[in-house]
Amino acid sequence: MSLKHSLKQCLTVCLVTMGLLFGESSRAGANDGRWHNGVPDYKEAPITIRQDGPKLVFSDSPEMVGQCGVMYRDTVNGKVRLFFHHVNDTNSGKRLAVVLRRTTIRPPRVQLGSYGISHPNRDWLEAGKEAQQKYYRSAKDNGSFMVTSLTDLIGREAPTIIKPKQLVTGIVNLETDHPVEVSIMMIPIKTDLRLALEAYSILPPDQGGHVLRGTFPTSDCHITMNEIFSSNKFETWGIKLADDVNNPYVRGIDATTGKEVVNYGNYGVMYDVTLPVKGKRDTILRFNPYGGPYAGAGLIKVDGEPEQMIDIPQHRLAFGWNHDAETMVLAEIPADKSAVFHFSPPGSSNLPIRLFLTAKIK
């Protein structure tokens, strides 16, 4: 999921926006000189991490799909989250299909939850951000359907056609009442789905140590601070997430090979971070993409205020090209209140990230 391929597509955006990045970061903290030169000294916030949630089916290897075939396949039952991220690396248009196939006598009913699927896009950062914006705006209940034989989950209205070098990335929550086989496939545009399932084999994953596909037992990560942040002390607290140290990457099994795999970056994992504060001053919550370029979205809920979706970053596509030099303000948390921040590592973005709490300078 690294940006080694998308950097070429995003180079123009990078050059155009580079001159804006420092200015916007500075404006966000114009009343607080501690942030003018990047991240100040900070204290690691004591946190508790709890993981649960639906099973995660993750398909991102091969990321660059050079021939028709099945990128990932497994049979699931119950609550499931799908995360897929694939580029058409052939020289002609192809169809990306997420095929659900009935495997039992009784047809399974599939309940569709929140989901976000990008349009095919050669700007992969933009595709990752679009998928998250759609996911966080979507309803939690999007109806149900029966899988009487087989169904293309992302092509029920019209097939998803990808031109060469375009990416489609998606996050889909669903629940089944009986087992159903899931196949993420790249196939010729006019090929019948049933024939495609019979004709095309499972593609080998990307070479190297980062095989970004598999089935993982959990996909929700709950972060709670063990202490209340005090705005009276003028300290800065930081929380590192998706770093595989303080917050380990989830481990699972590649169902196509039986091998153990690691979700490097925790893509498809949904985070909620609970942040209680106290003191005479309000508290500023900041986001820092110190792992590299980042383009996504999230939700902010401050006590007494309605939940809001927020682009990360706002007013431009991406930030993080300068690591510690870039932060954005997510929210102001009133004294003696708390906030909950929801986010998920976006496709094509880089991890880890940090959250910072600091007292507001009046």
C-alpha positions as YAML, in Angstrom:
chain: A
units: angstrom
residues:
- id: 1
  name: MET
  ca: [0.00, 0.00, 0.00]
- id: 2
  name: SER
  ca: [3.02, 2.31, -0.17]
- id: 3
  name: LEU
  ca: [3.05, 5.32, -2.45]
- id: 4
  name: LYS
  ca: [5.94, 4.09, -4.60]
- id: 5
  name: HIS
  ca: [3.60, 3.88, -7.61]
- id: 6
  name: SER
  ca: [1.26, 6.78, -6.85]
- id: 7
  name: LEU
  ca: [4.04, 9.30, -6.28]
- id: 8
  name: LYS
  ca: [4.42, 9.69, -10.02]
- id: 9
  name: GLN
  ca: [0.73, 10.46, -10.42]
- id: 10
  name: CYS
  ca: [0.77, 12.84, -7.47]
- id: 11
  name: LEU
  ca: [4.02, 14.65, -8.30]
- id: 12
  name: THR
  ca: [2.24, 17.51, -9.98]
- id: 13
  name: VAL
  ca: [-0.15, 17.91, -7.05]
- id: 14
  name: CYS
  ca: [2.81, 17.80, -4.70]
- id: 15
  name: LEU
  ca: [4.69, 20.55, -6.53]
- id: 16
  name: VAL
  ca: [1.65, 22.79, -6.80]
- id: 17
  name: THR
  ca: [0.65, 22.41, -3.16]
- id: 18
  name: MET
  ca: [4.09, 22.31, -1.57]
- id: 19
  name: GLY
  ca: [4.14, 26.05, -1.26]
- id: 20
  name: LEU
  ca: [0.78, 25.98, 0.52]
- id: 21
  name: LEU
  ca: [1.56, 23.30, 3.07]
- id: 22
  name: PHE
  ca: [3.67, 25.31, 5.47]
- id: 23
  name: GLY
  ca: [1.38, 28.30, 5.21]
- id: 24
  name: GLU
  ca: [-1.74, 26.34, 6.04]
- id: 25
  name: SER
  ca: [-0.03, 24.53, 8.92]
- id: 26
  name: SER
  ca: [1.16, 27.86, 10.27]
- id: 27
  name: ARG
  ca: [-2.28, 29.45, 9.99]
- id: 28
  name: ALA
  ca: [-3.82, 26.51, 11.85]
- id: 29
  name: GLY
  ca: [-1.50, 27.26, 14.78]
- id: 30
  name: ALA
  ca: [-0.91, 30.96, 14.23]
- id: 31
  name: ASN
  ca: [-1.70, 31.77, 17.85]
- id: 32
  name: ASP
  ca: [0.62, 29.06, 19.17]
- id: 33
  name: GLY
  ca: [4.31, 29.49, 18.40]
- id: 34
  name: ARG
  ca: [5.11, 26.00, 19.68]
- id: 35
  name: TRP
  ca: [4.02, 24.56, 16.32]
- id: 36
  name: HIS
  ca: [5.76, 26.98, 13.96]
- id: 37
  name: ASN
  ca: [8.81, 24.74, 13.56]
- id: 38
  name: GLY
  ca: [7.07, 21.38, 13.51]
- id: 39
  name: VAL
  ca: [6.20, 19.13, 16.41]
- id: 40
  name: PRO
  ca: [7.40, 20.36, 19.84]
- id: 41
  name: ASP
  ca: [8.58, 18.11, 22.65]
- id: 42
  name: TYR
  ca: [5.69, 16.05, 23.94]
- id: 43
  name: LYS
  ca: [4.71, 13.40, 26.45]
- id: 44
  name: GLU
  ca: [3.41, 10.02, 25.31]
- id: 45
  name: ALA
  ca: [-0.19, 9.80, 26.51]
- id: 46
  name: PRO
  ca: [-0.97, 6.65, 28.51]
- id: 47
  name: ILE
  ca: [-3.54, 4.68, 26.55]
- id: 48
  name: THR
  ca: [-5.43, 1.40, 26.57]
- id: 49
  name: ILE
  ca: [-6.02, -0.40, 23.27]
- id: 50
  name: ARG
  ca: [-8.88, -2.85, 22.72]
- id: 51
  name: GLN
  ca: [-9.56, -4.64, 19.44]
- id: 52
  name: ASP
  ca: [-12.77, -6.31, 18.32]
- id: 53
  name: GLY
  ca: [-15.32, -5.87, 15.56]
- id: 54
  name: PRO
  ca: [-16.07, -7.75, 12.35]
- id: 55
  name: LYS
  ca: [-13.68, -10.01, 10.50]
- id: 56
  name: LEU
  ca: [-11.58, -8.12, 7.92]
- id: 57
  name: VAL
  ca: [-11.13, -9.43, 4.37]
- id: 58
  name: PHE
  ca: [-8.25, -7.42, 2.90]
- id: 59
  name: SER
  ca: [-7.27, -7.49, -0.78]
- id: 60
  name: ASP
  ca: [-4.33, -5.35, -1.93]
- id: 61
  name: SER
  ca: [-1.82, -7.86, -3.31]
- id: 62
  name: PRO
  ca: [-1.07, -7.85, -6.13]
- id: 63
  name: GLU
  ca: [-1.61, -4.12, -5.91]
- id: 64
  name: MET
  ca: [-0.59, -3.67, -9.54]
- id: 65
  name: VAL
  ca: [-2.71, -6.28, -11.30]
- id: 66
  name: GLY
  ca: [-0.92, -7.25, -14.50]
- id: 67
  name: GLN
  ca: [-3.23, -10.03, -15.67]
- id: 68
  name: CYS
  ca: [-6.77, -11.24, -15.18]
- id: 69
  name: GLY
  ca: [-7.44, -13.43, -12.18]
- id: 70
  name: VAL
  ca: [-8.50, -13.62, -8.55]
- id: 71
  name: MET
  ca: [-6.58, -11.29, -6.23]
- id: 72
  name: TYR
  ca: [-8.09, -12.76, -3.06]
- id: 73
  name: ARG
  ca: [-10.73, -15.28, -2.04]
- id: 74
  name: ASP
  ca: [-12.19, -16.56, 1.22]
- id: 75
  name: THR
  ca: [-15.50, -17.84, 2.60]
- id: 76
  name: VAL
  ca: [-17.04, -15.73, 5.36]
- id: 77
  name: ASN
  ca: [-20.08, -15.74, 7.60]
- id: 78
  name: GLY
  ca: [-21.55, -13.17, 9.98]
- id: 79
  name: LYS
  ca: [-20.20, -9.62, 10.25]
- id: 80
  name: VAL
  ca: [-17.43, -8.80, 7.77]
- id: 81
  name: ARG
  ca: [-15.57, -5.75, 6.52]
- id: 82
  name: LEU
  ca: [-14.10, -5.83, 3.03]
- id: 83
  name: PHE
  ca: [-11.18, -3.60, 2.06]
- id: 84
  name: PHE
  ca: [-9.88, -3.78, -1.51]
- id: 85
  name: HIS
  ca: [-7.30, -1.67, -3.34]
- id: 86
  name: HIS
  ca: [-6.19, -2.59, -6.87]
- id: 87
  name: VAL
  ca: [-4.72, -0.95, -9.96]
- id: 88
  name: ASN
  ca: [-5.29, -2.11, -13.53]
- id: 89
  name: ASP
  ca: [-1.69, -2.64, -14.67]
- id: 90
  name: THR
  ca: [-2.64, -4.10, -18.06]
- id: 91
  name: ASN
  ca: [-2.76, -2.24, -21.38]
- id: 92
  name: SER
  ca: [-6.55, -2.35, -21.78]
- id: 93
  name: GLY
  ca: [-9.71, -1.70, -19.79]
- id: 94
  name: LYS
  ca: [-10.77, -4.35, -17.27]
- id: 95
  name: ARG
  ca: [-13.66, -5.07, -14.92]
- id: 96
  name: LEU
  ca: [-13.07, -5.12, -11.17]
- id: 97
  name: ALA
  ca: [-15.61, -7.40, -9.49]
- id: 98
  name: VAL
  ca: [-16.23, -8.41, -5.87]
- id: 99
  name: VAL
  ca: [-18.14, -11.63, -6.44]
- id: 100
  name: LEU
  ca: [-20.29, -13.18, -3.71]
- id: 101
  name: ARG
  ca: [-21.10, -16.82, -4.44]
- id: 102
  name: ARG
  ca: [-23.60, -19.02, -2.67]
- id: 103
  name: THR
  ca: [-22.01, -22.10, -1.05]
- id: 104
  name: THR
  ca: [-24.95, -23.55, 0.88]
- id: 105
  name: ILE
  ca: [-28.34, -25.04, 0.00]
- id: 106
  name: ARG
  ca: [-30.11, -22.10, 1.57]
- id: 107
  name: PRO
  ca: [-29.34, -18.78, -0.17]
- id: 108
  name: PRO
  ca: [-27.57, -16.35, 2.16]
- id: 109
  name: ARG
  ca: [-29.04, -12.96, 2.90]
- id: 110
  name: VAL
  ca: [-26.49, -10.16, 2.84]
- id: 111
  name: GLN
  ca: [-27.12, -7.03, 4.92]
- id: 112
  name: LEU
  ca: [-25.16, -4.08, 3.53]
- id: 113
  name: GLY
  ca: [-23.83, -1.60, 6.09]
- id: 114
  name: SER
  ca: [-21.67, 1.50, 5.72]
- id: 115
  name: TYR
  ca: [-19.57, 1.53, 2.59]
- id: 116
  name: GLY
  ca: [-17.43, 3.75, 0.39]
- id: 117
  name: ILE
  ca: [-16.08, 2.84, -3.04]
- id: 118
  name: SER
  ca: [-14.01, 5.24, -5.11]
- id: 119
  name: HIS
  ca: [-14.45, 5.96, -8.77]
- id: 120
  name: PRO
  ca: [-11.64, 4.60, -10.94]
- id: 121
  name: ASN
  ca: [-8.89, 7.19, -10.68]
- id: 122
  name: ARG
  ca: [-5.26, 7.62, -11.76]
- id: 123
  name: ASP
  ca: [-4.71, 9.88, -8.74]
- id: 124
  name: TRP
  ca: [-4.55, 7.21, -6.07]
- id: 125
  name: LEU
  ca: [-4.49, 9.58, -3.11]
- id: 126
  name: GLU
  ca: [-7.70, 11.15, -4.38]
- id: 127
  name: ALA
  ca: [-9.29, 7.70, -4.73]
- id: 128
  name: GLY
  ca: [-8.37, 6.76, -1.16]
- id: 129
  name: LYS
  ca: [-9.81, 10.00, 0.18]
- id: 130
  name: GLU
  ca: [-13.01, 9.65, -1.86]
- id: 131
  name: ALA
  ca: [-13.65, 6.13, -0.54]
- id: 132
  name: GLN
  ca: [-13.37, 7.38, 3.04]
- id: 133
  name: GLN
  ca: [-15.57, 10.42, 2.44]
- id: 134
  name: LYS
  ca: [-18.26, 8.16, 1.03]
- id: 135
  name: TYR
  ca: [-17.86, 5.65, 3.86]
- id: 136
  name: TYR
  ca: [-18.25, 8.21, 6.64]
- id: 137
  name: ARG
  ca: [-21.22, 9.85, 4.89]
- id: 138
  name: SER
  ca: [-23.03, 6.58, 4.20]
- id: 139
  name: ALA
  ca: [-25.88, 5.18, 6.24]
- id: 140
  name: LYS
  ca: [-25.22, 2.26, 8.57]
- id: 141
  name: ASP
  ca: [-28.06, 0.32, 6.96]
- id: 142
  name: ASN
  ca: [-28.13, 0.19, 3.17]
- id: 143
  name: GLY
  ca: [-30.60, -2.62, 2.69]
- id: 144
  name: SER
  ca: [-30.24, -6.34, 2.06]
- id: 145
  name: PHE
  ca: [-30.29, -8.80, -0.82]
- id: 146
  name: MET
  ca: [-30.22, -12.54, -1.42]
- id: 147
  name: VAL
  ca: [-27.34, -14.33, -3.10]
- id: 148
  name: THR
  ca: [-29.34, -16.93, -5.00]
- id: 149
  name: SER
  ca: [-26.36, -17.88, -7.14]
- id: 150
  name: LEU
  ca: [-23.68, -15.20, -7.42]
- id: 151
  name: THR
  ca: [-23.60, -11.40, -7.26]
- id: 152
  name: ASP
  ca: [-21.03, -8.74, -8.08]
- id: 153
  name: LEU
  ca: [-21.21, -6.62, -4.92]
- id: 154
  name: ILE
  ca: [-19.75, -3.48, -6.54]
- id: 155
  name: GLY
  ca: [-21.37, -4.03, -9.95]
- id: 156
  name: ARG
  ca: [-25.02, -4.70, -9.13]
- id: 157
  name: GLU
  ca: [-26.09, -1.54, -10.99]
- id: 158
  name: ALA
  ca: [-23.31, -1.38, -13.58]
- id: 159
  name: PRO
  ca: [-19.95, -3.13, -13.95]
- id: 160
  name: THR
  ca: [-16.94, -1.29, -12.52]
- id: 161
  name: ILE
  ca: [-14.65, -0.63, -15.50]
- id: 162
  name: ILE
  ca: [-11.04, 0.37, -14.84]
- id: 163
  name: LYS
  ca: [-8.80, 1.88, -17.49]
- id: 164
  name: PRO
  ca: [-5.05, 1.20, -17.45]
- id: 165
  name: LYS
  ca: [-3.24, 2.65, -14.40]
- id: 166
  name: GLN
  ca: [-6.52, 3.51, -12.68]
- id: 167
  name: LEU
  ca: [-7.15, 2.45, -9.09]
- id: 168
  name: VAL
  ca: [-10.36, 1.47, -7.32]
- id: 169
  name: THR
  ca: [-10.33, 1.27, -3.53]
- id: 170
  name: GLY
  ca: [-13.27, 0.41, -1.30]
- id: 171
  name: ILE
  ca: [-14.46, -0.24, 2.24]
- id: 172
  name: VAL
  ca: [-17.65, -2.26, 2.68]
- id: 173
  name: ASN
  ca: [-19.36, -3.51, 5.85]
- id: 174
  name: LEU
  ca: [-21.72, -6.42, 5.43]
- id: 175
  name: GLU
  ca: [-23.33, -9.25, 7.41]
- id: 176
  name: THR
  ca: [-24.41, -12.64, 6.11]
- id: 177
  name: ASP
  ca: [-26.71, -15.18, 7.73]
- id: 178
  name: HIS
  ca: [-25.04, -18.12, 5.94]
- id: 179
  name: PRO
  ca: [-21.54, -18.70, 4.57]
- id: 180
  name: VAL
  ca: [-20.71, -16.91, 1.32]
- id: 181
  name: GLU
  ca: [-17.60, -17.07, -0.84]
- id: 182
  name: VAL
  ca: [-15.98, -13.70, -1.62]
- id: 183
  name: SER
  ca: [-13.70, -13.34, -4.67]
- id: 184
  name: ILE
  ca: [-12.03, -10.06, -5.63]
- id: 185
  name: MET
  ca: [-11.30, -10.32, -9.36]
- id: 186
  name: MET
  ca: [-9.87, -8.45, -12.35]
- id: 187
  name: ILE
  ca: [-11.48, -9.82, -15.53]
- id: 188
  name: PRO
  ca: [-12.18, -8.86, -19.17]
- id: 189
  name: ILE
  ca: [-15.02, -6.37, -19.42]
- id: 190
  name: LYS
  ca: [-17.56, -8.61, -21.19]
- id: 191
  name: THR
  ca: [-16.73, -11.93, -19.49]
- id: 192
  name: ASP
  ca: [-19.62, -13.73, -17.78]
- id: 193
  name: LEU
  ca: [-19.05, -13.87, -14.02]
- id: 194
  name: ARG
  ca: [-19.74, -17.58, -13.76]
- id: 195
  name: LEU
  ca: [-17.32, -18.37, -16.56]
- id: 196
  name: ALA
  ca: [-14.75, -16.05, -15.00]
- id: 197
  name: LEU
  ca: [-14.94, -17.88, -11.67]
- id: 198
  name: GLU
  ca: [-14.28, -21.14, -13.47]
- id: 199
  name: ALA
  ca: [-11.61, -19.86, -15.85]
- id: 200
  name: TYR
  ca: [-9.38, -17.62, -13.73]
- id: 201
  name: SER
  ca: [-7.07, -18.81, -10.98]
- id: 202
  name: ILE
  ca: [-5.75, -17.04, -7.88]
- id: 203
  name: LEU
  ca: [-2.93, -14.62, -8.67]
- id: 204
  name: PRO
  ca: [0.29, -14.77, -6.67]
- id: 205
  name: PRO
  ca: [0.81, -11.93, -4.18]
- id: 206
  name: ASP
  ca: [3.40, -9.20, -4.58]
- id: 207
  name: GLN
  ca: [6.95, -10.35, -4.02]
- id: 208
  name: GLY
  ca: [8.80, -9.30, -0.88]
- id: 209
  name: GLY
  ca: [7.94, -9.18, 2.79]
- id: 210
  name: HIS
  ca: [4.77, -7.09, 2.60]
- id: 211
  name: VAL
  ca: [1.91, -9.30, 1.40]
- id: 212
  name: LEU
  ca: [-1.09, -7.03, 1.84]
- id: 213
  name: ARG
  ca: [-3.92, -9.51, 1.66]
- id: 214
  name: GLY
  ca: [-5.54, -11.88, 4.07]
- id: 215
  name: THR
  ca: [-8.37, -12.48, 6.51]
- id: 216
  name: PHE
  ca: [-7.98, -10.90, 9.94]
- id: 217
  name: PRO
  ca: [-9.97, -11.70, 13.10]
- id: 218
  name: THR
  ca: [-10.75, -8.09, 14.10]
- id: 219
  name: SER
  ca: [-11.15, -4.75, 12.34]
- id: 220
  name: ASP
  ca: [-12.10, -2.22, 15.04]
- id: 221
  name: CYS
  ca: [-9.55, -0.57, 17.33]
- id: 222
  name: HIS
  ca: [-10.69, 1.34, 20.42]
- id: 223
  name: ILE
  ca: [-8.22, 3.77, 22.01]
- id: 224
  name: THR
  ca: [-8.85, 5.24, 25.47]
- id: 225
  name: MET
  ca: [-6.55, 7.55, 27.42]
- id: 226
  name: ASN
  ca: [-5.83, 6.21, 30.92]
- id: 227
  name: GLU
  ca: [-5.49, 9.73, 32.32]
- id: 228
  name: ILE
  ca: [-7.42, 12.93, 31.73]
- id: 229
  name: PHE
  ca: [-5.48, 15.59, 29.87]
- id: 230
  name: SER
  ca: [-5.12, 18.83, 31.89]
- id: 231
  name: SER
  ca: [-5.00, 22.05, 29.91]
- id: 232
  name: ASN
  ca: [-3.71, 23.90, 33.01]
- id: 233
  name: LYS
  ca: [-0.22, 22.40, 32.71]
- id: 234
  name: PHE
  ca: [0.58, 23.62, 29.17]
- id: 235
  name: GLU
  ca: [1.94, 20.20, 28.27]
- id: 236
  name: THR
  ca: [1.65, 18.54, 24.88]
- id: 237
  name: TRP
  ca: [0.54, 14.91, 24.82]
- id: 238
  name: GLY
  ca: [0.95, 12.66, 21.80]
- id: 239
  name: ILE
  ca: [-0.60, 9.35, 20.74]
- id: 240
  name: LYS
  ca: [1.09, 7.22, 18.07]
- id: 241
  name: LEU
  ca: [-1.24, 4.99, 16.10]
- id: 242
  name: ALA
  ca: [-0.69, 2.30, 13.45]
- id: 243
  name: ASP
  ca: [3.03, 2.20, 14.24]
- id: 244
  name: ASP
  ca: [3.30, -1.55, 15.04]
- id: 245
  name: VAL
  ca: [4.93, -0.69, 18.38]
- id: 246
  name: ASN
  ca: [2.47, 1.12, 20.62]
- id: 247
  name: ASN
  ca: [-0.35, 0.01, 18.34]
- id: 248
  name: PRO
  ca: [0.47, -3.34, 16.68]
- id: 249
  name: TYR
  ca: [-0.64, -4.21, 13.19]
- id: 250
  name: VAL
  ca: [-3.31, -6.89, 13.04]
- id: 251
  name: ARG
  ca: [-2.19, -10.40, 12.12]
- id: 252
  name: GLY
  ca: [-4.15, -12.91, 10.07]
- id: 253
  name: ILE
  ca: [-4.03, -15.69, 7.48]
- id: 254
  name: ASP
  ca: [-3.88, -15.55, 3.70]
- id: 255
  name: ALA
  ca: [-6.72, -17.97, 2.94]
- id: 256
  name: THR
  ca: [-5.32, -18.64, -0.55]
- id: 257
  name: THR
  ca: [-1.95, -19.88, 0.75]
- id: 258
  name: GLY
  ca: [-2.50, -20.67, 4.43]
- id: 259
  name: LYS
  ca: [0.43, -18.41, 5.37]
- id: 260
  name: GLU
  ca: [0.46, -15.94, 8.26]
- id: 261
  name: VAL
  ca: [0.28, -12.32, 7.11]
- id: 262
  name: VAL
  ca: [0.49, -8.83, 8.63]
- id: 263
  name: ASN
  ca: [-1.69, -5.87, 7.73]
- id: 264
  name: TYR
  ca: [1.16, -3.35, 7.41]
- id: 265
  name: GLY
  ca: [-0.63, -0.07, 8.12]
- id: 266
  name: ASN
  ca: [-3.87, -1.51, 9.56]
- id: 267
  name: TYR
  ca: [-5.77, -0.67, 6.37]
- id: 268
  name: GLY
  ca: [-9.47, -1.36, 6.78]
- id: 269
  name: VAL
  ca: [-9.24, -1.06, 10.59]
- id: 270
  name: MET
  ca: [-11.66, 1.50, 12.02]
- id: 271
  name: TYR
  ca: [-10.35, 3.52, 14.96]
- id: 272
  name: ASP
  ca: [-12.20, 5.40, 17.65]
- id: 273
  name: VAL
  ca: [-10.09, 7.47, 20.04]
- id: 274
  name: THR
  ca: [-11.70, 8.77, 23.25]
- id: 275
  name: LEU
  ca: [-10.05, 11.95, 24.56]
- id: 276
  name: PRO
  ca: [-11.19, 13.32, 27.98]
- id: 277
  name: VAL
  ca: [-9.85, 16.73, 29.08]
- id: 278
  name: LYS
  ca: [-10.06, 19.05, 32.08]
- id: 279
  name: GLY
  ca: [-8.75, 22.47, 33.06]
- id: 280
  name: LYS
  ca: [-9.54, 26.15, 32.66]
- id: 281
  name: ARG
  ca: [-8.53, 26.30, 29.01]
- id: 282
  name: ASP
  ca: [-9.86, 24.57, 25.93]
- id: 283
  name: THR
  ca: [-7.73, 21.83, 24.37]
- id: 284
  name: ILE
  ca: [-6.59, 21.72, 20.74]
- id: 285
  name: LEU
  ca: [-6.60, 18.30, 19.04]
- id: 286
  name: ARG
  ca: [-4.12, 18.01, 16.16]
- id: 287
  name: PHE
  ca: [-3.41, 15.38, 13.52]
- id: 288
  name: ASN
  ca: [0.14, 14.70, 12.29]
- id: 289
  name: PRO
  ca: [0.79, 12.31, 9.34]
- id: 290
  name: TYR
  ca: [4.42, 11.69, 10.23]
- id: 291
  name: GLY
  ca: [4.59, 8.47, 8.20]
- id: 292
  name: GLY
  ca: [4.32, 10.34, 4.90]
- id: 293
  name: PRO
  ca: [1.69, 11.69, 2.47]
- id: 294
  name: TYR
  ca: [-1.85, 11.21, 3.76]
- id: 295
  name: ALA
  ca: [-5.32, 11.89, 2.29]
- id: 296
  name: GLY
  ca: [-8.44, 10.70, 4.10]
- id: 297
  name: ALA
  ca: [-11.41, 11.65, 6.21]
- id: 298
  name: GLY
  ca: [-12.75, 11.06, 9.71]
- id: 299
  name: LEU
  ca: [-15.46, 11.89, 12.21]
- id: 300
  name: ILE
  ca: [-15.25, 14.21, 15.22]
- id: 301
  name: LYS
  ca: [-17.73, 14.14, 18.11]
- id: 302
  name: VAL
  ca: [-17.23, 16.74, 20.85]
- id: 303
  name: ASP
  ca: [-19.49, 16.62, 23.93]
- id: 304
  name: GLY
  ca: [-22.54, 18.78, 23.38]
- id: 305
  name: GLU
  ca: [-21.96, 19.18, 19.65]
- id: 306
  name: PRO
  ca: [-23.20, 17.17, 16.64]
- id: 307
  name: GLU
  ca: [-20.85, 14.66, 15.06]
- id: 308
  name: GLN
  ca: [-19.04, 16.09, 12.05]
- id: 309
  name: MET
  ca: [-17.15, 14.58, 9.15]
- id: 310
  name: ILE
  ca: [-13.82, 16.24, 8.50]
- id: 311
  name: ASP
  ca: [-11.47, 15.94, 5.53]
- id: 312
  name: ILE
  ca: [-7.89, 15.10, 6.47]
- id: 313
  name: PRO
  ca: [-6.50, 17.49, 5.43]
- id: 314
  name: GLN
  ca: [-9.04, 20.19, 4.68]
- id: 315
  name: HIS
  ca: [-8.84, 22.56, 1.70]
- id: 316
  name: ARG
  ca: [-6.37, 20.40, -0.22]
- id: 317
  name: LEU
  ca: [-5.92, 16.81, -1.26]
- id: 318
  name: ALA
  ca: [-3.07, 15.57, 0.92]
- id: 319
  name: PHE
  ca: [-0.40, 16.53, 3.41]
- id: 320
  name: GLY
  ca: [2.50, 14.85, 5.16]
- id: 321
  name: TRP
  ca: [5.14, 15.41, 2.50]
- id: 322
  name: ASN
  ca: [7.20, 17.12, 5.21]
- id: 323
  name: HIS
  ca: [6.36, 14.72, 8.06]
- id: 324
  name: ASP
  ca: [6.82, 16.57, 11.39]
- id: 325
  name: ALA
  ca: [6.47, 19.96, 9.71]
- id: 326
  name: GLU
  ca: [2.78, 19.42, 9.05]
- id: 327
  name: THR
  ca: [-0.18, 19.18, 11.40]
- id: 328
  name: MET
  ca: [-3.82, 20.17, 11.21]
- id: 329
  name: VAL
  ca: [-6.32, 21.10, 13.89]
- id: 330
  name: LEU
  ca: [-9.12, 18.55, 14.13]
- id: 331
  name: ALA
  ca: [-11.14, 20.11, 16.97]
- id: 332
  name: GLU
  ca: [-11.21, 22.34, 20.01]
- id: 333
  name: ILE
  ca: [-12.33, 20.42, 23.08]
- id: 334
  name: PRO
  ca: [-13.92, 22.58, 25.81]
- id: 335
  name: ALA
  ca: [-12.64, 22.25, 29.37]
- id: 336
  name: ASP
  ca: [-14.06, 19.31, 31.31]
- id: 337
  name: LYS
  ca: [-15.46, 17.76, 28.14]
- id: 338
  name: SER
  ca: [-14.33, 14.89, 25.95]
- id: 339
  name: ALA
  ca: [-14.12, 14.15, 22.26]
- id: 340
  name: VAL
  ca: [-14.18, 10.98, 20.18]
- id: 341
  name: PHE
  ca: [-12.23, 10.88, 16.93]
- id: 342
  name: HIS
  ca: [-12.97, 8.21, 14.32]
- id: 343
  name: PHE
  ca: [-10.56, 7.51, 11.47]
- id: 344
  name: SER
  ca: [-9.14, 4.68, 9.37]
- id: 345
  name: PRO
  ca: [-5.87, 4.39, 7.43]
- id: 346
  name: PRO
  ca: [-6.82, 5.40, 3.84]
- id: 347
  name: GLY
  ca: [-5.80, 3.44, 0.79]
- id: 348
  name: SER
  ca: [-2.65, 4.94, -0.83]
- id: 349
  name: SER
  ca: [-1.76, 6.90, 2.31]
- id: 350
  name: ASN
  ca: [1.14, 6.28, 4.66]
- id: 351
  name: LEU
  ca: [1.27, 5.33, 8.32]
- id: 352
  name: PRO
  ca: [1.89, 5.86, 11.24]
- id: 353
  name: ILE
  ca: [0.05, 8.97, 12.41]
- id: 354
  name: ARG
  ca: [0.06, 10.93, 15.65]
- id: 355
  name: LEU
  ca: [-2.61, 12.82, 17.55]
- id: 356
  name: PHE
  ca: [-1.61, 15.72, 19.78]
- id: 357
  name: LEU
  ca: [-3.40, 17.41, 22.67]
- id: 358
  name: THR
  ca: [-2.26, 20.87, 23.77]
- id: 359
  name: ALA
  ca: [-3.79, 23.76, 25.69]
- id: 360
  name: LYS
  ca: [-5.28, 26.54, 23.60]
- id: 361
  name: ILE
  ca: [-3.37, 29.82, 23.79]
- id: 362
  name: LYS
  ca: [-5.88, 32.62, 24.25]
...
